[in-house]
């Protein structure tokens, strides 16, 4: 029930939120926590390494810790705007950083720190700070790339629902970086890092885990982690929900009145509205959920007992006091879409400037219609044209990033798999999520130079000097002229290692 804003007002608010952020950082008139607060369900937690979630917020978003132990806070370009990623780039230049703290933007100050040991997992480590660049609102910012053994938590919170109180929550995540491990959650959890029983959690989950069997479709699914069960409905599974499909940015929502009803919603965080996949009673296949027994901790990236075998990508999320209205949720989704996740960051396409989207065209006479793309995780070349399917065009589009291991070079992030990079392993190139390791940073860094034919561009491996990116029999390798592997053959070596940097297909 709306208490302080009419439904018409909420709808108008949603429409106003559809005005996208411009090329310079600027605050939207109402951001998610403004919307929820005006609707009578204020945020009690607001976490994002990407942007402000209140129009008036001008504090730090997160803290990074450098390899030498030095710390710095990363704030905003302007009040209510986008993260100042350049401050992180400068502080972490030519070394490594992890995300040490994710600050709560709400007045409750429920900050998330790296999670300690729990009943199902050893103490976690922080996510690498540069693993998940994202273009949003005309700028580049960094999300939180969770790999197994990473997680964040606050066991001593203020204002978060306990003992059957009503609440809502959402997170913007990605369905391209998921697995079936337990459990990529954001929300309410136990205060002692242990499994204390059914109903002691109330967190939204995104992933491939199907605990009750018989799930519909391939997933990934938005589910409710209510402890000792990931629920798509009161029976566990949901025959009408085939999952989100593989899309770069997902809005995942959960609300729970704490007594007899919970609801799940999902949406594409880049376009469109929300779909309610379930709205009904608390779980009926097990007891202990009606009423709920939430304890009020906040967890990100793991289960309540620090089950940390999961992977996931986190961009923003909030928790509310009370169950938000549908109108407020819809307005928040409209604002998320207006933020411009995955859009242009203002850098001209087709250049090797970090932030630019590009495609790479083969220049060998046989293959000038072929472009470097990923397919089933491997790098290959395929014929791409204006008539090609949208998926093929997206697979053949890369975002130029500062070299993960060398700021003077470049790395190539997949356009449609945020946080996945082109890297070599056993000489062959693949698309893989950045795990924060020094080895992958090296393997995913390439140094551009004048093409080996004297035109266009060649890309030398940062950690294998003399080895350039080469296409050979439709696959892609790092190759050394006259080396011992078949793809090292001198025949057409200069041509096969020369690429034209073009405007992006997607």
N, C-alpha and C positions, 0 to 999 in steps of 0.2 A: 504494500500500500504506500503510495507516495504521500509524503508528509509536508514537504515544503516547496514542491514544484509540480505544476500540473503536467498531465501527459502531453498536452499540446506544447508546453514549455520545453519538456524533454526532447520532443521531436524537433522543435526549432533549434534546440541546442545541438542536436545531431547534425542538422543541416549546416549550421555554422561551422561545425568541426570539419566539414568536407573541404574547406578551403585549405589546400596543401601548404606546407611550409615552403618558403621560397629559397632562392640560392644563398641567402644569408640567414643565419640562425635567428628565428623569431618565435615568440611564444604564441601558441594558439589561444583563442579567447577562453576556452575551457578545455582542460586536459582531463584524463580519466578520474583523478581524485577530486577535481572540482565538480565533475558531473555526479559522481556518487555522493559527495557531500551535500550538494544541492537537493538530491533526491532523498536525503534522510538516512543514508547508509554510508557514513564516512569511512575513509580508508584508515585502517589501523596498521597497515604495512604497505609500503610502496617501494619496490626495488627495481632498479634498471641501471645498467651500465651504458645505456644508449641515449636516454633523454629524460627530461624532467616529466613528472607525472602530475604536478601541480603547476598552474600557469605562473604562480608567484615564487616558485622554488628557485633558489640561487645558491644552494650549498653544494657540497661534494656528492658525486654519484658513487664513487668507489675509490679504494686505495690500492695501489700496486706496490709490490715489494721486489726490488731488484736483486740480482744474484749476489751482490755484495752486502745485502741486508738493508740498504737504504729504502726509505718509504716516501711516497708522495701521494697526495689526494688528487683525483681527476674530477674537475668540475665541469661547468657549462660554458658554452660560448656566449650565452646571454641568459637572463632569467627566463625560465620556462622553455628553454631551447634544447639544443643537442649537445652531447658530450664534447669536450675539448680534446679530441683524439691526438692533436698535435702535441699537447703537453705530455701524453704518454709516449709518443714516438720519440720526443726529445730526451725524456728521462731514461728510456729503455734502449736508446740507440746503441747498436753493436754489442748488446748483452741480452740477457733474458730477464723477464719479469713475470710474476704471477699476480693474479687478483687476490688480494689479501683480505679485504673487507668490502662488502656491498652495503652501502649505507641506506637506511630507511629514510625516505623523504618525508614520511608522515611525522606529526608532532610526537608520536610515541617512541621514536628513536629505537626501533627494533632492528638493529644492524645485524647483518649476517657475517659470521667469521668462519674460517675453515673448520670443518666438523671434526670432532674428536672420535675416539673409538666407541663402538657400540656393541650390541649383542650379536650382530652379524657381520661386523667389519672392523678392520683396524683403522686407526686415525687416518683421515683423508689428507690429500695434498691439494694445493690451490690450482685452479685452472690457469693455463698460460695466457697472459694478458693480450697477446697479439694473434691468437689462434682464429678468432672469428670476426674479422672485419665485416662491416655491413654498410651499405650506402643507405642513408635515411635522411629525409628532409634537406637534401642538397649537400650533405656532408658524409664523411666516413666516421663511423664510431665502431666500438668493439663490443661484441656480445660475449657471453660466457659459454665456452665450449667444454662440456663435461665429458670426460672419459672415465672408464672404470677406476675407482679409487679416489675420485674427486667428489667434493660435496661441501655445502655451507649450512650453517645452523645458528639459531638463537634459542637457547633453552630458558631464558629469563626475560619474558616479554611483558608488554603492557597493552591491555585492551583487546587481546586476541581471545576469541571465543573459548570457553571452557564449560565442561559439564552440561552439554546439551543446549548451549546458547546458539542462536542463529548466526550464520556468516555466509559470505560469498567470497569468491576469488577467481582470478584469471591469470594466465600467463601467455605470453607470445613466445612460441618455441618453433622448432622446425621438424617436419616429418621426414626430412632427408637424412637425419643423423639420429637413428634410433636403434634399439635392439630389444631382445626379449628378456634382458636381465632385470632384476629388481633394484631399484625402481626410480625412474626419473620423475620425481614428485616436486611440487611446490605447494606448500600449505601447512596445515596444522598437524603437529606431531607430538610425541611424548617428550617429556622434559628430562628424561634420564637416558636417552639413546637406547632404550630397551623396548621390546614388544610387551606391552602391559595389557593386551587383550583387545578383543573386538570392540570397535567403536571408539578407540582411543586416538585414532587419526582421522583427519578430514582434509585430504589433499588432492589436488588435481594431478593427473598422470597423463603422459603422452608416450606411447611406445607400442611394441609388438607383443607384449605379454598377454596371454589368454589363459587365465588361471582356472576357469570353470569349464573349458572345452567348448567346442561347437560354435566358436566365434564366426561371424559372418564376414566374408571377404578377406583380403590380405592385410587389412589395417594400413597404417597404425591407427590405434583407437585412442580417443579421449575417454578416460575412465576416472572413477573416484577410488582413491586408496583410503579405505576406511579401517585399515589394519586387518590383517589376516584375510585379505581379499581385495582384488582390483575389480570394481563393479561397473559394468556398463548399464546395469538395471538392477532391480531388486532381486532378480534371479541370477545375476552375475553376467550373463551374456545378453545380447540384444540382436535379434534376427533382422531388424530393420536398419542396423548400422554396419555398413561395410568398411567404415573407417575414413580417414581423411584423404587417403591417397598420398602420393609423394609430391608434396608442394613445399616450397622453401620456407613459408612463414604461416604459422597456424595460430589462431586464437583459440585457447582451450579454457572453458569456464566450468565451474562447479559452484552450486549453492546448496545449502543444507539448513533446514530450520531447526536441526538438532533434536527433533522429536519424532517426526513421522514422515518426512518428505525430503527428497533431494532431487536435484536436476542437473543435467549435463548439457552443455551447448558447445558448438564448435563453429569456426568460420575461417575463411581465407583472410589472413591479415593484410593482404594486398588489394582485395576487392570484395564487394558484396557484403551481405549481412550474415546473421547467425542462423544456425540450424539447431533446434532442440532435439537431441537424440534420445533423451529420457527425461521424464518428469513424473515422479510417482513415489511410492512408499519406500521407506528404508529397506535394506536387504531382508529378505524373508528366508533365504536358504541357510542362514546361520542366525543364532540369537546374539543379543548384546548390542544391537545398533539402534534400538528404539526404546529409550532415548539414547543419544550419543554420549560419549564420555571424554570429549576432547580435553587435552591437557594444556594447550596453548603455546607450545613451542612452534617455531617456524623452521621448516626444512626446505632446502633446495638441492636437487640432484640425487638424493638417496631416499631410501625408505626410512621409516621411523626408528628402526633399530640399526641404522646405518648400513642397511643392505646396499652395497655400492658397486654392483656388477653392471650398472646401467651406463648408457651414453645418452647425451642430449644436448640441445642448444637452447640457451635462455637469453631473451632480449629484454623483457620487462614483465612485471607481475605485481598485482596488488591483492590485499585482503581487506574485507569490509566488516564492520559491525552491523549485523542484520543482513537479511536476504535482499539483494537489490531487485528492483522492479525490472520487468522485461524492457520497459522504455529506457531505463538507465543503462542496462546492458547494451541495448541497441545503439544508444548514443555513444557509449564507450567504443563499440566496434567501429562505428563511423569515424571516430577520432583516430583509432589505430590505423584504419585504412588511409586516412588523410596524412598520417605521418610520413608515408612514402617509403616503406621498407622495400629495399631492393631496387629503388629507382636510381636515376642518374644522380651523381654527386657534384655535378657542375663541371666535370673535367671532359673536354671534347673526346668523343669516342674515336677509336682507331689510332690512338697514340700510345706510347709506352710510358706515359705519365701515370704514376700510381693513382688509382681510382678510375682510370679509363677502362671501358669495356672494349674488347677487341675480338677479332677472329684472326686465325693464322692460316694463310693460303699457301699450299705447296707451289713451288715455282718450276719444278722439273717439267719438261715439255709434255710428258705423258699425263701429267696429273694436275694441270692448272685449275681444274674445277673441284679439286679435293681440298678439304680443310681439316685441320687437327681438331678432333672431338673426343669425348669420352663415350664409351659404350660398355655397359656391364662392368664398369670399374677400370677398364683398360683404355689407354690412349691409342687411337687409330686415326686413319684418314678416311673420309667419306666424301662423296660428291654432295655438295650442298648448293641449292639454288633457291630462287624466290618461290618455287613451287614445293619445296621440301616441307615436311611436317614441322609444326612449331617445336616439337620435342627435339628434332634433329638440329634445328637452328639454335635452340638453347644449349644443347650438348656441345655445339661448336663455338660457343661464346665464353670468353674468359675475362675475368676482372684482373687488371694489373695491380699488384701489390708490391710494396717495398720488399726487397729480398728478405726472407725470413732469417737468413744467416749472414746477409751482407747488404747493407743499406744502399750500396752503390749498384746493386743488381736488382733483379725482379723475381717475384714469384707469381704464379698464375692460379687464381682461385676460380673454381667452377661458378658460373653464373647461376645455375639452377640447383646447386648443392652447396649452400653457404658453409664455409669452413673446410671444404674439401679442396685439395690442391693437386696440381700436376707435380708428380715426383717420380724419380727413377728408383728402381729396385731390381738388382740383378740385371742392370742395363736397360730393362724395358720400362716404359713410362706408364703410370697408372694415375687414377684419380682416387685420393685417399684423404680422410679427415686428418687434420694436423693434431698430433698427439702431444705436442710440447717438447718432444725429444730433440736433442742437438742433431742426431742423425737425420731425422726427417727434415729439419730446418735446412740442413746442408743439401739433402737430396732434392728439395723443392725450390732451390735457388739457382737461377740461370742468369748469366751475364751477357747482355746483348752487345753485338759488334757488327760492323759492316759485313754483309753477306759474303760467304766464301766464294761466290761467283763475281764479286765486285759490286753487286747491287743488293737492294733490300737488306734483310737482317738475318744473322745467325745467332744462336743462343748456346753458349758454352756452359757446361756444368760447373757450378761453383767449387765442388769438391772433387771433381775429376777433370783437371785442366787438360785441354786438348780434346775433350769429348763434347760433341755438339748434338743438339736435338736433330734426329734424322728420321724420315719416313722410309720404310723398307718393306716391300710386300704388304702394304696397307697398315702395318703396325708401326709403332713409334719407339725409338730407342735413343740412348746417348751412344754416339759412335765415334770411333777414332780412325782417322784415315789410314788404311793399311793395317789395322789391328787384326786380332786372331779370330774374331767372331764373324759370322756370315754378313751381318749388317755393317761391318767395317770395310767392306770391299771398296777399293779406290774408284771403281766404276760408278760414275755419276755422284761421287761423294759430295763434291762442292754444290751441285744442283740440289741434291736431296736434303742438304743441311741448310739451305737458304729458304727463308720464309718471307712472304709479304704480310706485314701487319696491316689489316684492313679494318674498315668499320665493322662493328659487331653484327652478326646475323640476328641476335635477339636483343 
